[in-house]
Amino acid sequence: MTILRRLYDWVLSWAQTPYGVFALAILAFAEASFFPVPPDVLLMALALSMPKKAYRFALIATIGSIVGGALGYLIGWGLWDSVGPYFYRYVPGVTVEGFDHIGSLFNLYGFWIIFAAGFTPIPYKIFTIGAGVFSVNFPVFMLASLVGRSLRFFLVAGMFYYLGKPAREFIEKYFNLLSILALLVMIAVILLFKFYY
């Protein structure tokens, strides 16, 4: 946890430099395939300091994350035999059985499980790499990633654009709960749509 806290503080420090926007793009790219700190941290700091540019920052985070997700997919698709053992060793909480379960979720829910991983606090990198390992349809993977990631980052940006500093305190306190609630609402809407149509 100490290492993660140091990484968090290091990521946050980039907001105070002229390279903050570039760092956001790199962070979003890296987090989608291997880095443990989500780009929301830096996105919030930049949006707080320059609220009128919040949507621009969200776009940069989205593009970086989508490209990083594609790299994660390629790692799973082409390098899994080499990186698999390290993946299980260094990604906390991931077991062979748990990863196989993710493969079954891809088969059952496809687009929606990738969307959920992109939108919620679920570690996105596990699902980008898993999508490659289990040969998820690449265009579907990219579309689901685009929708999930852009919704997540643009919602954060919108709160800062309209609310400023109070948005940061609110998001930091309730981010996980809010994203899970939003996902549950979305699942309910999909189930209702399937039931009636």
N, C-alpha and C positions, 0 to 999 in steps of 0.2 A: 504494500500500500504506500510506503514511503517513496518508492521509485515512481509509482503512478502519480503521486502528488507532485513530485519534482517535475515530471513530464508535463503535468497540467500547468504548473506555474511557468515552466519554460515556454509552452505554447502560448500562454496568456501574455508573456512578455513581448511577443512579436507585435502585438497591437500598438505598442509604444514606439515602434521603429518605422522608418520610411518603407520597409519591406513587408509590412503587414499583409497587404493584399496578395503579394506573391507567396508569402508563407501560408496564407489561407488556401490557395490553389494547391500547393504542394501537400499540405496537411490533409485536405479532402481526398486527394489522390492516394496518399499513403494509407489513410485510415480504412479505405475501401478494400485494401488487400493485405495489410500487415500491421499498421501502427495502432496502438491501443487507445489513444486519446481522440474522441470525436471532434470534428471541425466546428461543431456548434459553439465550443468554448471561445475560439478565436472569432467566429462569426458574430457572436454576441458582443464581444469587446469592441470590434470594429464598428458594428451597427450602433452601439451606444455612443461612441466618440463622434460618428458621422451619420446620424439617423437618416438624412436625406439620400445617402448612398446605400442604404440597407439592402434594397432590392438588387443593386449591382453586386454587392457582396454575396447575396444568396445565389445569383446566377453563376458567379465564379466558383462558389462551393459546389454547386450542382454539377457544373462541367467537370471540375476536378474529380469529384466523386464518381461520376459515370465512367470517366476514362480509367480511374483506378479500379472500379468494379470490373471493367473489361480485362484489366491486367490480372485481377484475382481469378476471373473465369479461365484465362489462359494458363495460369499457374495450375489450377485444378485439372484442366483438360490435358495439358502437355507435360507437366512436371510432377504430378502427384506421386509417382513411384519414388522420386528423389526427396521430395519435401514432406511427404506424409508422416514419416516417423517424427520429424521435428515439429510438425503441426500438433500432433497429439501430446508431445512433450512440453511445448511452450505456450500453447493456448489454454488458459485456465478453464477447467470444467468440461473440456471436450473429450469424450471417450469414443472408442471405435463403435460401440453400440449406439451412442447418441448421434454420431455422425451418420451411421446407417439409417437411423430414424429420420434424419433430415432428408436423405435420399427418398424415403417413402413419402414424405410430405411433398417433395417436388412432383412425384408421380400423381398424387391426389389433387394438389391445389395449384401447381404450376405458377402462373402469374401472381396469384394472391400471396403465396408464401414469400416470394421475392419482394413484392410490394411491401409486405409487413416488415420484413427485415430492413428495407430501406427507410421506412417511415418511423419505426419504433426504436427504443433503445437496445433491441436485440443486436448483438455484434454482427454488423453487416458483412464483415470480411469472411466470417464462417460460411455465409450463404453465397458469397461471390465465388469463393473457391469451391464450395460444394456444388454449385451449379455447373462448374466445369468438370468436376469429378464425375457427376451423374449425367453429364451430356444433356443438360436442359437446352431446349431450343434457344439459340443465341439471340435472335431478334426479339423473342418473348422476354428473355432475360433483360435485354437492354431497355425495352419499353417499360417493364415493371420497375426497373431501377430508376429510370428517368422520372416516372410518375411519383414513386415513393420518396426519392431523394428531393425532388423539386418541391413537393408539398411540404416536406419537413422544413427545409431551409427557408422557403418563402413565407411560411407561417411565422417562423421565428423573426424573420426580417420585417414582416408586416407589423408585428407587435412593437418592435423598436421604432419603426417609422412613425407609428401613430401615438405610442405611449412613452417612449424614451426610457429613462432610468427605472421607473417602477416595473417596466416589463422584464428587466433583467432579474430583479429580486423575485418576481413571480415565476419566471421560467426556471430559474435555478432551484427554487423550492419545489415546484410541481411538474417539472418537465416529464419525468417518467410516467407519472400518473396521467397527465394530459394526453400523452401520445398513446398510452394503452386505452384510455377511454375513447379517443378518436378512432382507434382501430376497432374497438368493440362496436361502436356505432356503425362503422363502415361494414363490418361483418353482418350486423343485423339488417342493414339495408340490402345487402347482397342476398341474404337468405329470404327476406321478404319478396324481393324481386323474383327469385327462383320459384318460390312457393306460388305466387300469383300469376306468373307468366311462364 
